[in-house]
């Protein structure tokens, strides 16, 4: 077919591709500007005429970031919090989604509605009650004060999403497994778990991002023990109202973004099928 004629016959597709490219550029531009600012020398960052490029890239901002004595501890704390939230929320959500999908019990519908309503409550409205709860439980200034709330807030969405994956697995497959002598535990972990793994990956991505980028809980619950702070709190080291170090802020933000990108690269294949709800019989 003539290439020109093919292009004429597909104006809608070309418009869609152009729109997608434009949206991608708009979404990626702040990330590009952050990385660019991290490599700019101080003179260019403070210039009144910013340019979307630099002819003299510098690593001074990154040296100041890694020169902070507590930065490595903050990074490790963020990994512990995000990793704990991902693992715990995934396991609990998987078991809960299986229970509300495969079993019939009283108040099951009420429980599902409560999960849905829980997602509508803004986090900011619960910060003060959570502060007093953590104080009474003796969890202030500990990583547990960050892990527990994030697990609680990530579970409603994870359970609702995984419920569709569990429901999509045919009950005939479960019956066949029992006929072959499989126990309930074996079916749960060796058959059902691999089938809903794409959904677990999709929910884990959202849990990881929420816990990794958290600033509200870290600022509210980590009061005096800075050794328990996470990476978002490290940005405050470089931001001073009278003399902000924008190069340090952008360099620290760039370092914070790298683990998220690595996590996406590692799970991208299962993430696509998870968001598409793909469960094969």
C-alpha positions in Angstrom: 0.0 0.0 0.0 1.2 3.5 -0.8 2.7 5.0 2.4 1.1 8.4 1.7 -2.4 6.8 1.2 -1.9 4.9 4.4 -1.2 8.1 6.3 -4.3 9.7 4.8 -6.4 6.8 5.9 -5.2 7.0 9.5 -5.6 10.6 10.6 -7.2 9.5 13.9 -4.2 7.3 14.7 -1.7 10.0 13.9 -3.7 12.5 16.1 -3.7 10.0 18.9 0.0 9.4 18.6 0.8 13.1 18.5 -1.4 13.7 21.5 0.3 10.9 23.4 3.8 12.3 22.5 2.8 15.7 23.7 1.4 14.4 27.0 4.6 12.4 27.5 6.7 15.5 26.9 4.6 17.6 29.4 4.8 14.8 32.0 8.6 14.2 31.5 9.6 17.9 31.5 9.6 18.4 35.3 11.7 15.3 35.7 14.1 16.6 33.0 14.3 20.1 34.7 15.0 18.5 38.1 17.9 16.4 36.7 19.2 19.4 34.7 19.1 21.7 37.8 21.0 19.0 39.8 23.9 19.2 37.3 23.9 23.0 36.9 26.5 25.1 38.6 25.3 27.5 41.2 25.5 30.5 38.9 23.1 29.1 36.3 20.6 27.9 39.0 20.3 31.4 40.4 20.2 33.1 36.9 17.2 35.3 36.1 17.2 33.9 32.5 17.1 30.1 32.9 17.8 27.9 29.8 16.7 24.4 29.2 20.3 23.2 28.9 23.7 23.7 30.5 27.1 24.0 28.9 29.0 23.5 32.1 27.6 20.5 34.0 28.8 20.1 37.6 28.7 17.5 40.3 29.0 20.0 43.2 25.3 19.5 44.2 25.7 15.8 44.4 28.9 16.2 46.4 27.0 18.3 48.9 24.3 15.7 49.1 26.5 12.7 49.6 28.7 14.8 51.9 25.9 14.9 54.4 26.7 12.4 57.2 23.1 11.2 57.8 22.2 10.9 54.1 23.1 7.2 53.9 21.1 6.5 57.1 18.1 8.3 55.6 18.4 6.3 52.4 18.5 3.0 54.4 15.5 4.0 56.5 13.5 4.8 53.4 14.4 1.4 52.0 13.3 -0.3 55.2 10.0 1.5 55.4 9.1 1.1 51.7 10.2 -2.6 51.6 8.3 -3.4 54.8 5.1 -1.7 53.5 5.3 -3.5 50.1 5.9 -7.0 51.6 3.4 -6.7 54.4 0.6 -5.0 52.5 1.0 -7.5 49.6 0.7 -10.6 51.8 -2.2 -9.2 53.9 -4.0 -7.9 50.8 -3.6 -11.3 49.0 -5.0 -13.2 52.0 -7.8 -10.7 52.6 -8.8 -10.6 48.9 -8.9 -14.4 48.8 -11.1 -14.5 51.9 -13.7 -12.0 50.7 -13.8 -13.6 47.2 -13.8 -17.4 47.9 -15.7 -17.5 51.2 -19.2 -16.5 52.1 -19.7 -15.0 55.6 -21.8 -12.5 57.3 -21.1 -8.8 56.8 -18.9 -9.6 53.8 -20.5 -6.9 51.6 -20.4 -4.5 54.5 -16.7 -5.2 54.9 -16.1 -4.5 51.2 -18.0 -1.2 51.4 -15.9 -0.2 54.4 -12.8 -0.8 52.3 -14.1 1.4 49.6 -15.2 4.2 52.0 -11.7 4.0 53.7 -10.2 5.2 50.4 -12.2 8.4 50.4 -10.9 9.6 53.8 -8.0 12.1 53.2 -4.8 11.3 54.9 -4.4 14.8 56.3 -7.6 14.4 58.3 -6.2 11.4 60.1 -2.7 12.7 60.8 -3.5 14.2 64.2 -5.5 11.2 65.5 -2.7 8.9 64.2 -0.1 11.1 66.0 -1.9 10.6 69.4 -2.3 6.9 68.6 1.4 6.5 67.9 2.2 8.5 71.0 0.1 6.3 73.2 1.5 3.1 71.6 5.1 4.4 72.2 5.9 4.4 68.5 6.9 8.0 68.0 10.4 8.5 66.6 10.5 4.9 65.3 10.2 3.5 61.8 7.2 1.6 63.0 5.2 4.9 63.1 5.8 5.2 59.4 5.3 1.6 58.4 2.0 0.8 60.2 0.0 3.8 58.8 1.2 3.2 55.3 0.2 -0.5 55.5 -3.2 0.5 56.7 -3.7 3.1 54.0 -2.5 0.9 51.2 -4.6 -2.2 52.1 -8.1 -1.0 50.9 -6.9 -0.2 47.4 -4.8 -3.4 47.3 -7.7 -5.6 48.5 -10.1 -4.2 46.0 -7.7 -4.6 43.1 -6.7 -8.1 44.0 -10.3 -9.1 44.5 -10.8 -8.9 40.8 -7.7 -11.1 40.1 -8.7 -13.8 42.6 -12.3 -13.8 41.2 -10.9 -14.2 37.6 -9.3 -17.5 38.6 -11.8 -20.2 37.7 -13.2 -22.2 40.6 -12.8 -25.3 38.4 -9.1 -24.9 38.8 -9.4 -24.9 42.5 -11.6 -28.0 42.4 -9.2 -29.8 40.1 -6.4 -29.1 42.5 -8.3 -30.5 45.5 -9.1 -33.6 43.4 -5.4 -34.1 42.7 -4.8 -34.1 46.4 -3.6 -30.5 47.0 -4.3 -28.9 50.3 -5.9 -25.5 50.7 -2.5 -24.0 51.7 -0.8 -25.6 48.6 -3.4 -24.3 46.3 -3.2 -20.8 47.8 0.6 -20.4 47.5 1.6 -22.7 44.6 -1.4 -22.1 42.2 -3.4 -19.0 43.2 -0.5 -16.8 44.2 1.4 -17.1 40.9 -1.8 -16.3 39.0 -2.5 -13.1 40.9 1.1 -12.1 41.0 0.7 -9.4 38.3 -2.0 -7.8 40.5 0.3 -8.0 43.5 3.0 -6.2 41.5 0.7 -3.4 40.4 -0.5 -2.8 44.0 3.1 -3.0 45.3 4.2 -0.2 43.0 1.6 2.1 44.4 2.5 1.1 48.0 6.2 1.6 47.3 5.7 5.1 45.8 3.4 6.2 48.6 5.8 5.0 51.3 9.0 6.1 49.6 7.8 9.7 48.9 6.0 10.2 52.2 6.8 13.5 53.9 3.7 14.1 56.0 4.0 11.2 58.4 7.8 11.5 58.5 7.5 15.1 59.5 4.7 14.4 62.0 5.9 11.3 63.7 9.7 11.6 63.7 10.1 14.5 66.1 13.4 14.4 67.9 15.3 11.3 66.8 16.7 12.4 63.4 18.4 9.0 63.0 15.0 7.6 62.2 14.3 10.1 59.5 13.7 9.2 55.8 14.9 10.7 52.5 12.1 13.2 52.1 13.2 14.7 55.4 16.7 15.1 54.0 15.5 17.7 51.6 14.9 20.0 54.6 18.7 20.0 55.1 19.2 21.9 51.8 16.1 24.1 52.0 16.4 27.1 54.2 13.9 30.0 53.9 16.6 32.7 53.9 19.1 30.8 51.7 17.7 27.7 49.9 20.2 25.4 48.2 18.2 24.6 45.1 21.0 22.6 43.6 21.2 20.4 46.7 17.4 20.0 46.7 17.3 19.0 43.1 20.3 16.6 43.5 18.7 14.9 46.5 15.4 14.6 44.6 17.2 13.0 41.7 18.8 10.5 44.0 15.4 9.8 45.6 14.0 9.1 42.1 16.5 6.5 41.1 15.2 3.6 43.4 11.7 4.2 42.1 12.9 4.0 38.5 14.9 0.8 39.3 11.8 -0.7 40.9 9.7 0.1 37.8 12.3 -1.5 35.5 12.4 -4.7 37.6 8.6 -5.1 37.6 7.5 -3.4 34.4 6.5 -6.6 32.6 4.2 -7.8 35.4 3.1 -4.3 36.0 1.6 -3.9 32.5 -0.3 -7.2 32.8 -1.4 -6.3 36.3 -2.8 -3.0 35.3 -4.6 -4.7 32.4 -6.1 -7.3 34.7 -4.6 -10.2 32.7 -5.2 -13.5 34.4 -4.8 -16.6 32.2 -6.9 -19.7 32.7 
